[in-house]
Amino acid sequence: MLRPVDTIVGNHGGLTLLFLALALGLALSFEFVNGFHDTANAVATVIYTHTLPAWIAVVWSGLWNLTGVLVSSGAVAYAIVALLPVELVLNIGSGAGFAMVFSLLISAIIWNVGTWYLGLPASSSHTLIGSIVGVGLAESVVSAGHSFGDGVNWGKLQDTVTALLVSPVVGFVGAALLLYLMKVLIKSPKLYQSPDGPKPPPLWIRGLLVLTCTGVSFAHGSNDGQKGMGLIMLILIGVIPGVYAVNLGLDRPSLQALQTASTTAQAAIEKAAGSDPQTEQQATATLSGFIKANGKVTPQILPALATANEQIVDSLKGKTSLTQVPVDDRGALRSNLYLVSESLSKLAKKGALPADVVKPAKAYASGLDRVTKFIPLWVKVAVAVFLGFGTMVGWKRIVVTVGEKIGKSHLSYGQGASAEFVTMATIQAADIFGLPVSTTHILSSGIAGTMAANGSGLQAQTLRNILLAWVLTLPVCVLLGSVFFAFGLRVVAFFGGAH
């Protein structure tokens, strides 16, 4: 049984606020540690080449990370959330839901700090996704009536892992080709030299490197910065659903359009469903099972969809603002919005909807997502600030690895610019498709690609260590995530039994 969190921490406002502060502190600590790894890559070339003093580079990168976070759509944040077990996303306010969030964050922080200490450019993306898989596997084992692995959204995971595997290859090949092209078009020998002591490069090369550093920082904020946002939103929804379960700032025209769309969709769904109504509890169970990776299209799906969507129609009827929805009803509204949106999207993807219904169904699902998949401004700012703090504290180890330990010769100005430009472009492309990728792996692969293209040679020991960290990250974090989740459930059971 999924106990509400207030039965675990007690029905006291002070304890609930303490629990919220602890959870948010852990989430922001993850972003702080993320700054050690990923954001440090953005400043590696400008610091190593003496283009900018370290403190200026870090502050400059932090500002552009902030800009990238602020303009991000939230698509990557909710792509991460989509990997989580459906029951725990729907019941994030339960003790099990918070055991999930805490286990994800603790696992990711432990692995990130360990690899940072060794100076290895490991991936925060791989770390978090491995922990999510571990939680999903553990959840399927401990939950009654579940088969092993059905707590993992394998379809979404496949898309995400594919992006994580392909993007470093793109970084390696793209940076190598770009360096070749630069040598053909730009004949200045100075561009292809390594730094000469503490002396900065010529002004035009400094401008080029600052530009690419800026691009990577912006792209990193727009992609990696979103990973923690999704988890922070789950925490807020779980602890204070009356404020964050739905987007209370949705403008009136959008709400009116959604009301019209929900009523139109209801008529179409009821017509297709026939006369086989389900109760709210049955509908929730049916749709929750359907949107899992192994969920099948059955005759019960449309009747369940009609029941859930009817609750949405009733909740929105006559409202000019979502603030008019009673506080105690907002959590249930969010669950119905989530179930209907995900179910419609899956039905359309499987070709289980009439051809003339697919387009309006997708548009309706997109409108529903605007109510549940949102990121408040203060969350974006907090994430960006902690990314910047992490970079200021931990940049040096990663900068030395990137500049001196990947190739047998030191990094040249042209190599740094090529690798960073390709990193920026790859991350921006991933943003368009809402896919999380690793800044660390793209940039380090790009540096390796330029070393290979330049005939500089690669340091086998460093590459072996990076590859080892890359290969081990997923399985180790799967193990850590599952162990911490199982432990968290025991803690929840202990305190839940004490009340």
C-alpha positions in Angstrom: 0.0 0.0 0.0 1.3 3.5 -0.9 1.0 5.6 2.3 0.7 9.4 1.9 3.9 11.1 3.1 2.1 13.0 5.9 1.4 9.6 7.6 5.2 9.1 7.5 6.4 12.5 8.8 3.3 13.2 10.8 0.4 15.6 10.3 2.5 18.5 11.5 3.3 21.5 9.2 6.7 21.9 10.7 7.7 18.3 10.0 6.3 18.4 6.5 8.4 21.6 5.8 11.5 19.9 7.2 10.9 16.9 4.9 10.4 19.2 1.9 13.6 21.1 2.8 15.6 17.9 3.1 14.3 16.6 -0.2 14.9 19.8 -2.1 18.4 20.1 -0.5 19.3 16.7 -1.8 18.0 17.5 -5.3 20.0 20.8 -5.4 23.0 18.9 -4.1 22.7 16.6 -7.1 22.9 19.7 -9.3 25.8 21.0 -7.3 27.7 17.8 -8.0 26.6 17.8 -11.6 28.5 21.1 -11.8 31.7 19.3 -10.9 31.3 17.1 -14.0 29.3 18.5 -16.8 29.6 22.3 -16.4 33.3 22.0 -15.8 33.6 20.6 -19.4 32.2 23.9 -20.7 35.1 25.9 -19.2 37.8 23.4 -19.7 39.2 24.8 -23.0 39.1 28.5 -22.0 40.8 27.9 -18.7 43.3 25.4 -20.0 44.3 27.7 -23.0 44.5 30.8 -20.7 41.8 32.5 -22.7 40.1 33.6 -19.6 41.1 33.5 -15.9 39.4 30.6 -14.1 37.1 32.8 -12.0 35.9 34.8 -14.9 35.4 31.7 -17.0 33.3 30.0 -14.3 31.1 33.1 -13.7 30.6 33.6 -17.4 29.7 29.9 -17.9 27.4 30.1 -15.0 25.5 33.0 -16.4 25.0 31.2 -19.8 24.0 28.0 -17.9 21.4 30.1 -16.2 20.2 31.5 -19.5 20.0 28.0 -21.0 18.0 26.8 -18.0 15.6 29.7 -18.1 14.7 29.3 -21.8 14.5 25.5 -21.6 11.1 23.9 -22.5 11.1 21.3 -19.7 10.8 18.5 -22.4 14.0 16.8 -21.1 12.9 17.1 -17.5 9.7 15.2 -18.2 11.5 12.7 -20.5 13.4 11.7 -17.3 10.2 11.5 -15.3 8.7 9.3 -18.0 11.3 6.7 -17.2 10.0 6.3 -13.7 7.5 3.6 -12.6 3.9 4.7 -13.4 2.5 3.9 -9.9 5.2 6.0 -8.2 4.7 8.9 -10.5 1.0 8.9 -9.9 1.5 8.5 -6.2 4.6 10.6 -5.7 3.2 11.8 -2.4 3.3 8.3 -0.9 6.2 7.1 1.2 7.3 4.8 -1.6 7.3 7.7 -4.0 9.7 9.6 -1.7 11.8 6.5 -1.2 12.2 6.5 -5.0 13.3 10.2 -5.2 15.7 9.9 -2.3 17.3 6.7 -3.7 17.7 8.2 -7.1 19.5 11.3 -5.8 21.7 9.6 -3.2 22.8 7.0 -5.8 23.6 9.6 -8.4 25.5 11.8 -5.9 27.6 9.0 -4.6 28.8 7.9 -8.1 29.3 11.4 -9.3 31.4 12.4 -6.4 33.5 9.2 -6.6 34.3 9.6 -10.3 34.9 13.4 -9.9 37.5 12.6 -7.1 39.3 10.4 -9.6 39.2 13.1 -12.2 37.1 11.0 -14.6 34.6 12.8 -16.9 31.7 10.4 -16.0 28.2 11.2 -17.1 25.5 12.6 -14.7 22.9 11.5 -17.3 24.1 7.9 -17.3 24.2 8.0 -13.5 20.6 9.3 -13.0 19.2 6.9 -15.7 21.0 3.9 -14.2 19.5 4.8 -10.8 16.0 5.1 -12.3 16.3 1.6 -13.9 17.4 0.2 -10.5 14.4 1.7 -8.8 12.1 0.4 -11.5 13.5 -3.2 -11.2 13.3 -3.1 -7.4 9.8 -1.7 -7.5 8.6 -4.6 -9.8 10.1 -7.1 -7.4 8.7 -5.8 -4.1 5.2 -4.9 -5.5 2.5 -7.6 -5.4 1.2 -8.7 -8.8 4.1 -7.3 -10.8 6.5 -9.3 -13.0 10.2 -8.5 -13.0 11.0 -5.4 -15.0 7.6 -4.1 -15.6 8.4 -1.1 -13.4 10.8 0.2 -16.1 9.5 2.1 -19.2 11.7 0.1 -21.6 10.5 2.0 -24.7 11.4 5.4 -23.3 14.6 3.9 -21.9 15.6 2.6 -25.3 15.3 6.0 -26.8 17.2 7.6 -24.0 20.1 5.1 -24.0 20.3 5.3 -27.8 20.8 9.0 -27.5 23.4 8.6 -24.8 25.3 6.0 -26.9 25.1 7.7 -30.3 25.9 11.3 -29.1 29.6 10.5 -28.1 30.1 8.9 -31.6 28.7 12.1 -33.1 31.1 14.1 -30.9 34.2 12.1 -32.0 33.5 12.0 -35.7 32.0 15.5 -35.9 34.9 17.2 -34.0 37.5 15.3 -36.1 35.8 16.4 -39.4 35.5 19.9 -38.2 39.2 20.1 -37.4 40.0 18.8 -40.8 37.7 21.5 -42.3 39.3 24.2 -40.2 42.8 23.3 -41.4 41.6 23.6 -45.0 39.8 27.0 -44.5 41.9 28.6 -41.8 45.6 28.5 -42.5 46.9 30.4 -39.4 49.4 28.1 -37.7 48.8 29.7 -34.3 45.3 28.1 -34.2 46.8 24.6 -34.1 49.4 25.2 -31.4 49.1 24.3 -27.7 49.1 27.0 -25.1 52.5 28.7 -24.5 52.8 28.8 -20.8 50.4 31.3 -19.1 50.4 33.5 -22.1 46.9 33.9 -23.6 46.3 33.2 -27.3 45.8 36.0 -29.9 42.6 38.0 -29.5 40.7 36.4 -32.4 41.4 32.9 -31.1 40.3 34.0 -27.6 37.1 35.3 -29.1 36.5 32.0 -30.9 37.1 30.0 -27.7 34.9 32.2 -25.6 32.2 31.9 -28.2 32.3 28.1 -28.1 32.5 28.0 -24.3 29.4 30.2 -24.2 27.6 27.9 -26.6 28.4 24.8 -24.6 27.4 26.5 -21.4 24.1 27.6 -22.8 23.4 24.1 -24.3 24.4 22.4 -21.1 21.9 24.5 -19.1 19.1 23.8 -21.6 19.7 20.0 -21.4 21.5 18.8 -18.4 20.0 21.5 -16.1 16.6 20.0 -16.8 17.4 16.6 -15.2 17.2 17.8 -11.7 14.2 20.0 -12.5 12.0 16.9 -13.1 12.9 15.4 -9.7 12.4 18.7 -7.9 8.9 19.0 -9.5 8.1 15.4 -8.3 9.1 16.5 -4.8 7.0 19.6 -4.9 4.0 17.7 -6.3 4.3 15.1 -3.6 4.7 17.4 -0.6 2.5 20.3 -1.6 0.2 19.1 -4.4 -2.3 22.0 -3.7 0.3 24.4 -5.2 2.3 22.3 -7.7 0.1 19.4 -8.9 -1.2 21.5 -11.8 0.0 24.7 -13.5 -2.0 27.4 -11.6 -0.5 30.0 -13.9 -2.1 28.7 -17.0 -3.6 31.6 -18.9 -7.4 31.9 -19.4 -7.4 31.5 -23.2 -5.4 28.2 -22.9 -7.7 27.0 -20.1 -10.8 27.8 -22.2 -9.3 26.0 -25.2 -8.6 23.0 -23.0 -12.2 23.0 -21.7 -13.6 22.9 -25.2 -11.1 20.2 -26.3 -11.9 18.0 -23.3 -15.7 18.2 -24.0 -15.2 17.4 -27.6 -12.8 14.5 -26.8 -15.3 13.2 -24.3 -18.1 12.9 -26.9 -15.7 11.1 -29.3 -14.4 8.7 -26.6 -17.8 7.8 -25.2 -19.0 7.1 -28.8 -16.1 4.8 -29.4 -16.2 3.2 -26.0 -19.8 2.1 -26.1 -21.8 1.4 -23.0 -19.3 -0.3 -20.7 -18.6 2.3 -17.9 -15.9 1.8 -15.3 -15.6 3.2 -11.8 -12.9 5.8 -11.1 -10.8 3.2 -9.3 -11.1 0.7 -12.2 -10.3 3.4 -14.7 -7.1 4.4 -12.9 -6.0 0.8 -12.6 -6.7 0.0 -16.3 -5.0 3.1 -17.7 -2.0 2.7 -15.3 -1.4 -0.8 -16.6 -1.9 0.3 -20.2 0.7 3.1 -20.2 3.4 0.7 -18.8 5.9 -0.6 -21.3 4.1 -4.0 -21.5 0.6 -2.5 -21.5 -1.7 -3.9 -24.3 -4.6 -2.4 -26.1 -7.7 -4.1 -24.8 -11.5 -3.4 -25.0 -11.4 -1.9 -21.5 -9.1 1.0 -22.5 -11.6 3.3 -24.1 -14.3 2.9 -21.3 -11.5 3.7 -18.8 -10.4 6.6 -20.8 -14.0 7.9 -20.9 -14.3 7.7 -17.1 -11.0 9.5 -16.5 -11.6 12.2 -19.1 -15.1 12.8 -17.6 -13.4 13.6 -14.3 -11.3 16.2 -16.2 -14.4 17.7 -17.9 -16.2 18.0 -14.5 -13.1 19.5 -12.8 -12.6 22.2 -15.4 -16.3 23.0 -16.0 -17.1 26.7 -15.4 -13.5 27.5 -14.2 -11.8 30.7 -15.5 -8.6 29.8 -13.6 -7.1 26.5 -12.2 -6.9 28.3 -8.9 -10.6 27.7 -8.7 -10.2 24.0 -8.5 -10.4 23.0 -4.8 -7.0 22.4 -3.3 -7.9 18.9 -2.2 -8.9 17.9 -5.8 -5.8 19.1 -7.6 -3.8 15.9 -7.0 -6.6 13.8 -8.5 -6.9 16.2 -11.4 -3.2 15.8 -12.1 -3.5 12.0 -12.1 -6.4 12.0 -14.6 -4.6 14.5 -16.8 -1.5 12.4 -16.8 -3.3 9.1 -17.5 -5.5 10.5 -20.3 -2.5 12.3 -22.0 -0.2 9.2 -21.8 -3.0 6.8 -22.9 -4.0 8.9 -25.9 -0.3 9.3 -27.0 0.2 5.5 -26.7 -3.0 4.7 -28.5 -2.0 7.0 -31.4 1.5 5.5 -31.5 0.1 2.0 -31.7 -2.4 3.0 -34.5 -5.3 2.1 -32.2 -7.2 5.3 -33.0 -9.2 6.1 -36.2 -7.1 8.1 -38.7 -9.3 11.2 -38.4 -8.9 11.2 -34.6 -5.1 10.9 -34.3 -4.3 14.5 -35.0 -6.9 16.0 -32.6 -6.0 13.4 -30.0 -2.3 14.4 -30.1 -3.3 18.1 -29.9 -5.5 17.4 -26.9 -2.7 15.4 -25.2 -0.4 18.3 -25.8 -2.9 20.7 -24.2 -3.2 18.4 -21.1 0.6 18.3 -20.8 0.7 22.1 -20.5 -1.2 21.7 -17.2 1.1 19.0 -15.7 4.5 19.4 -17.4 5.6 22.8 -16.3 8.6 24.2 -14.5 8.3 27.3 -12.2 10.8 30.1 -12.7 12.3 29.8 -9.2 13.1 26.1 -9.8 15.0 27.0 -13.0 17.0 29.7 -11.2 17.8 27.4 -8.2 19.1 24.7 -10.5 21.2 27.1 -12.5 22.7 28.7 -9.4 23.7 25.3 -7.9 25.2 24.2 -11.2 27.3 27.3 -11.1 28.4 26.8 -7.5 29.4 23.2 -8.3 31.5 24.4 -11.2 33.3 27.0 -9.1 34.3 24.4 -6.6 35.2 21.4 -8.7 36.3 22.5 -12.2 40.1 21.9 -11.9 40.2 18.0 -11.9 38.1 17.8 -15.1 39.9 20.6 -16.8 43.3 18.9 -16.4 41.9 15.6 -17.7 40.4 17.2 -20.8 43.4 19.4 -21.5 46.3 17.0 -20.9 45.3 13.4 -20.3 43.2 12.4 -23.3 45.8 13.0 -26.1 49.5 12.4 -26.0 50.1 16.1 -26.8 48.4 19.0 -25.0 45.2 20.4 -26.3 45.5 23.0 -29.1 43.3 26.0 -29.6 41.7 24.6 -32.7 41.0 21.2 -31.1 39.3 22.8 -28.2 37.1 25.0 -30.4 36.2 22.1 -32.7 35.2 19.8 -29.8 33.2 22.5 -28.1 31.4 23.6 -31.2 30.3 20.0 -32.0 29.3 19.5 -28.4 27.1 22.6 -28.5 25.4 21.5 -31.8 24.8 18.0 -30.6 23.2 19.0 -27.3 21.0 21.6 -29.1 19.8 18.9 -31.5 19.0 16.6 -28.6 17.0 19.4 -27.0 14.7 19.6 -30.1 13.7 15.9 -29.6 13.6 16.2 -25.8 16.4 13.7 -25.3 18.9 13.8 -22.4 22.5 13.5 -23.5 25.8 13.7 -21.7 27.9 16.9 -22.1 30.8 15.1 -20.5 30.9 12.2 -23.0 30.2 14.3 -26.1 33.0 16.8 -25.2 35.6 14.2 -24.1 34.8 12.1 -27.2 35.2 15.3 -29.3 38.6 16.0 -27.8 39.6 12.4 -28.6 38.3 12.8 -32.1 40.5 15.9 -32.7 43.5 14.2 -31.2 43.0 11.3 -33.6 42.4 13.6 -36.6 45.6 15.6 -35.7 47.7 12.5 -35.4 48.5 13.4 -31.8 47.8 10.0 -30.4 45.6 9.1 -27.5 46.6 8.2 -23.9 45.5 4.6 -23.5 45.3 4.7 -19.7 43.1 7.8 -19.6 40.8 6.5 -22.3 40.6 3.1 -20.6 39.7 4.8 -17.3 37.0 7.0 -19.0 35.7 3.9 -20.9 35.6 1.9 -17.7 33.7 4.7 -15.9 31.3 4.9 -18.9 30.7 1.1 -18.9 30.4 0.7 -15.2 28.1 3.8 -14.6 24.9 2.2 -15.7 25.2 -1.2 -13.9 26.7 0.3 -10.7 23.9 2.9 -10.5 21.3 0.3 -11.3 22.6 -1.6 -8.2 22.8 1.5 -6.1 19.3 2.7 -7.0 17.7 -0.7 -6.3 19.5 -1.1 -3.0 18.7 2.4 -1.7 15.1 2.1 -2.9 14.7 -1.2 -1.0 16.3 0.3 2.1 14.0 3.4 1.7 10.9 1.2 1.7 12.1 -0.5 4.9 12.5 2.9 6.5 9.0 4.0 5.3 7.5 0.8 6.6 9.2 1.3 10.0 8.0 4.9 10.5 4.7 4.2 8.9 4.1 1.4 11.4 5.1 3.7 14.2 2.1 6.0 13.6 
